């Protein structure tokens, strides 16, 4: 029976970009599905007391330098050399996350693949309404309709519920994945996820 990888996702994390293609390739290799759960990383941090690593570890000598070394190793290993840190980082992605909640599940991957390159390769400012509208239009999405849906109280609550539920299940950052009820945090867990997918 095919397995499912649940991906707790927020566009704001560069690691969400970095894991996306390798995770998709891994899922394809094992015939697994990816179920996307949009969450709001800022809300996760507030609920858990966590903070972005570059802030949390700023006073730890060598730690952020090592994190960048490992990031560059991951980029080279997976051929993600188009990656560029967005000049607006950290972006406010609450609108994008609400859009993801509003979309039908079968359209979420296409939405992610439309926006990830714009944010993490082209360095575009997706908090600008005109820029976001053009990106979505070029990707075949109705940006105005999606923007209107982000103001629906049910959509807003859906993102809150997703975020709180993810934290209750043990998530504290992005990307977090669940396979067979097991939790995996970070792009470095791909090997462990592969072991889980290959298990009987």
N, C-alpha and C positions, 0 to 999 in steps of 0.2 A: 504494500500500500504506500502511495506517494506521501511524503512528509511535507509539512508546511513550516516555513521560517516566518515568524512574526517579527517585523522590523519596526521598532519604535523610532520615529523619524522626525527630525526638524531640520529645515534647510540651513539654519544658522550655523551648524557645526561643519567645519571643513572636513571632519572625519566622516560625516554623512555622505559627502561627495566622494571621498576616497574609498569608502567601502562599497558604494553602490554597484559599480561595474563588476568588481571581483565577486561580490555576493550573488549577483545575477548569474554570472558564469558558473558559480558553484551550484546554485539551484538548478540550472539547466543540466549540468553534468549528472546530477542525481535524480532528475525528474521531479524536483521539489517545487512547491509553489511559494511565492513570497506574498504575505499578507501585510499591508502597510497600516500602521497605526500612527496617525499624526498626533504629536504631543508638543507641548510648548516648553522648551528647555529652560527658559527663565522661570517658569512655574515649577519645574522639577527642582531647580536649584533652591528656590524659596522653600519648598516643602521638605527638602532633605538637608539643607544647610551646606550644600555643595557650592562650588565656584569654578569658573573656567580655570583650567590648569595654568595658563600663562599668568593669571592673577594669583591663584592659590600658591603657586610654587615660585613666585617672583623672588622671594628672599632665600631660596634654597640654592646655594652655589652649585652650578653645573646642571641642575635638573632640567630647566627649560631648554638649555643647549642640547642636552641628550635627547629630549623629546623631539626636537627638530631633526636631529640626526636619524632617529628611528622613523620619523615621518618621511624623510628623503629616501631612506632605504625602501620603505613601502612603496613610494611613488615609482622608484626605479624598477622594483620587482614586478609591479603590475602595469608598467608602461603608462602611467598617469601623468606624463610630463607636460600636459597642457595646464595643469593646476597652477593657479596663482591666487595668493591671498587677496581677498576682496578689499579694496581701499576703504570701504565703509564698515568693515568688520569691527565690532559685532553688529550685524544688522538686526533691526526689529522685524521678525518674521511672523508676527501673530496673524497678519492678514493672509499670508501664504498658507499658514497652517490651517486657518479656518477654511480657505478655499479647498484644501485637501480633504477636510472633513466633509465639505459640501459635495464633492465629486463622488460619482459612482465608483466602487472599488476597481472596476475594469478600466477606468480612465486615470487612475492615480499614478500608475507607472509612467504613462505618457506625459503627464503633467510634471512629474519629477524630472524626467529626461529632457523636457523643454527648458526647465529653469536651472538645473544644476550647472550646465555649461555657461549660461548667462551670468550666474553668480560667481562661479569658481574657476572659470577659464577666461571669460571676457571682462570680468570685474564690473559688471553693470550694477547700477543702483536700483534694485527692485523695490525700494521703498518709495521711489518716484512713480506716481500713478501713470504718467504718460509712457515712461520707459517700460513699466510692467505691462501696460496695455499692448504695446507693440510686440513685446516678447510673446505674450499669450496669443495674440492674433496670428503671428507667424507660426505658432505651434498648433494652430487649429482650435483654439479655445476662445470662448466668448468672455473676455475679460470683464466687460461691464456687468454681465449677468452674474458672474462669479463674485464680483465685488459687492454687488447688492446682496447676495446670499450671505456674505460674511457678517452682515448686520442682523441676520435672523437670530433671535434669542436661542433657538434650538441648536443652531450651528455653534454659537459661542459656548453654550453649555456642553455640547458634544466634545469640544476641545478640552474644556475643563475636566470633564469626566474621564477622557482618555488619559490626560496627564496625571490625575489623581490615582486612577486605576493602575497605571504603569508604576507609579511610586509605591503603591500598596503591594505590588508584586515583586518589589525589590529593585526597580530601575532608579538610577540616580543621574544618568547622563545619556548622551547620544553619541554613537548608535548603541542601542540595546537590542538584543535578539532573544527570542524564545523558540526553542525546538524541543518538542516532546515534553513541555513543561519545564525544561532546563533553561536557565538564564545565562546569557553570554554578553559581556560588555566590551565594546571597543573593536576596532578593525583588526587588532592583533589576534582575535579569537577565531579567525577563519579556519585555522587548522583544527581546532576543537569542534567547530560546527561541522566540518567535513567528517570527522570521526563519528559524530552523532548521526549524520545523514546516512553514513554507510553501515551503521549498526542495524542488525536485524529488527 
